[in-house]
Every structure is written in C-alpha cells, then in structure tokens.
Amino acid sequence: MAHQDNHAAHAVGFKDYLIGFILSVILTVIPFMLVMHPEALGLSRGATLITVVLFGLAQVLVHLVYFLHMKTDAEGRWNVISMIFTVLIIAFVVGLSVWIMWSMHYHMMTN
C-alpha cells in the first residue's frame, strides 16, 4: 500500500512539473516573439516593455507555485511568509541603492 501512495505522489509531482514547464515555455516564447517581431501587434516600446515585465512576473509566480511548491496551505504558509520577507528586503536594498546612486549622480553633475 505504501508503494502505491508513493507512486501516486510521484505522479502528481510529475504532473505539476509538466504543467509548470509548459507554462514557463509559453510565458517565455510570447515576450520573446514580441521583442523579436514588434510589428506583429503594433505595440509601442513602452507597451512592449510593460507586457514583457508582466509576463516575467507571471513566470516568477509559475516557478514559485509549480517548482518551489509554495502553496498557501497551513504547511506552506511559513515558506510564503519567508518568501515575502525576502522579497521585501531585496526590494529595499535594490531600491535604496538605486536611489542613492541616482542622488549621488544628480548632486555631483550639478557642479
């Protein structure tokens, strides 16, 4: 009986990986085609940039859910909380670093 349960869990895991892989390929190919052939949809550069960023964010979510198994159930809640904390810390470090560099560039170039 334990062998069957292990096999069922493996099959569900493979299904999740396959769905994640297919979604990742789709979420990669569409922005790639938008950038390589911008005349296909006639989007402006700004609209193309926003579209590529949104597809990138969607791909991050696909990777978190299907490959890192970040679920919102009781067991995975701590993983989600620690991921949110990590993202906030990285956003602060990167955002404040960019702000400091911009500020230094602005103040040094005015003289």
Stockholm file with secondary structure:
# STOCKHOLM 1.0

chainA/1-111         MAHQDNHAAHAVGFKDYLIGFILSVILTVIPFMLVMHPEALGLSRGATLITVVLFGLAQVLVHLVYFLHMKTDAEGRWNVISMIFTVLIIAFVVGLSVWIMWSMHYHMMTN
#=GR chainA/1-111 SS CHHHHHHHHHHHHHHHHHHHHHHHHHHHHHHHHHHHCTTTTTCCHHHHHHHHHHHHHHHHHHIIIIISCCCCSTTTHHHHHHHHHHHHHHHHHHHHHHHHHHHHHHHHHCC
#=GC SS_cons         CHHHHHHHHHHHHHHHHHHHHHHHHHHHHHHHHHHHCTTTTTCCHHHHHHHHHHHHHHHHHHIIIIISCCCCSTTTHHHHHHHHHHHHHHHHHHHHHHHHHHHHHHHHHCC
//
